[in-house]
Amino acid sequence: MYYDIVVLGVVISVLFSELTQLSPAGLVVPGYIALNLKSPERIVYTLLIALLTWGIVKLMGNVMILYGRRSFAASILVAFVIDWLVTISGLFLGHPNMIGRLVAGILAREFERQGFSKSILSLGIVVAILALIMLLIGHPALGL
């Protein structure tokens, strides 16, 4: 039933994109965020990793050619490395873990592509729609 929410998130994301011409921070991201609504610390941690990744990839773009697939790959890899470094450093004992392994990189790429405000706003709208559907069907991820 958890994967159903991710798939439903993809469908709603596609419809939202077609209607508004805005991407809700990727196709799978809203579903993963919606499934973690009971863990706001994980959502915040993932957003922080995405913001840091976005900044680092922008800096990398000053010294290397990063467009298209290269930029996307760099975002995924940088997000993974940041999370790995935080984990092995022990700086945040019991840190909340990133949502998925790719979500922060996808978010960072969308921040670069369409801007932070548009990405977060459209992500919030699609996650709210998913949360409402989850509430109506009594999905266990909401714990109701």
Secondary structure, DSSP 8 states (H G I E B T S, - for coil): -HHHHHHHHHHHHHHHHHHHS--SSSSSHHHHHHHTTT-HHHHHHHHHHHHHHHHHHHHHHTTS---THHHHHHHHHHHHHHHHHHHHHTSSTT----STTTHHHHHHHHHHHH-HHHHHHHHHHHHHHHHHHHHHHT-GGGT-
